[in-house]
Amino acid sequence: MSEERLPEAKPLYVDRQVILEALAESNAAMGFVPNHRGTVQEIRDRMIANGVRPEDNAASREMIALRYPGEDLDNL
């Protein structure tokens, strides 16, 4: 019985600097200015000010829904 082998996968090397420059350009085009000194409480306050209810865990629920498609996640 012969073994069937898959072709060798070529490693993908990405120049990190190229990605960082593209991200900076994209952020600038959107008017987004990163604030690396922001605290968790400041982020939470901004979310509330923009109408997001942190207790709904919307971001977490969306990630879980993507991970488990077709499952009933209403009881999370």
N, C-alpha and C positions, 0 to 999 in steps of 0.2 A: 504494500500500500504506500503510495507516494504522498508526502506531505505537501500541502499547498501553502505557499508562503506569500505574504503580502509584500508589495514593494516597500523598500526602506523609505520611511518618512524623512523628508528634509527638514532640519530644524529651521524655525522662523526666527530670525534675528531682526529686531527692530531698534532703530536708533532712537533712544529715549529722548534726546534733545529735539528731534524732529517733532515728536508727539507733543512735547511741552510747548514748543513754539506754535504749533497748530492750535493747541488748547488756549494759549494766551491770545492768539488772534481771534479765535471764536468768542472768547469771553469779552474782549474789547468790542467786537462787533455787536454783541448783545447788551453792552453797557454793564456787564457784571464785573464787580471789583471784589476779589476775594479778601476776606477779613480773617486772617489767621489768628487774631487775638480775641475773637468772639468766644463767649462762654456758652455753655449749654443753656443756661437760663436766658441769655439774650436771644438765642435761636428760638427757644420755646415762646418767649414773649412776642417775637416777630411773627411766629406762626399763628399765635392767637390773634394778633392784630390784623392778620390777613384772613381771618375766618376759619382757620384750621383748628379742629378740636383734637389736641394731642391724645386724649383718652380714646379716640376712635381707632388709633393705630393704623391709619389708612395706608401708610407706606409699607408697614410690615404685612398687613393683610394682602396687599397687592402682590408682594414678593411670594408669600405663601401660596396664593392662588395661582401664580405662574408655575410654581414648583409642583403643585398637585392639581392639574387641570381636571375639571369634571367632578371634583369632590365638593360636597356641601360644607362650606366653611363659615356658615352663619353663626355657629356656636363658639367661635374663637374668642 
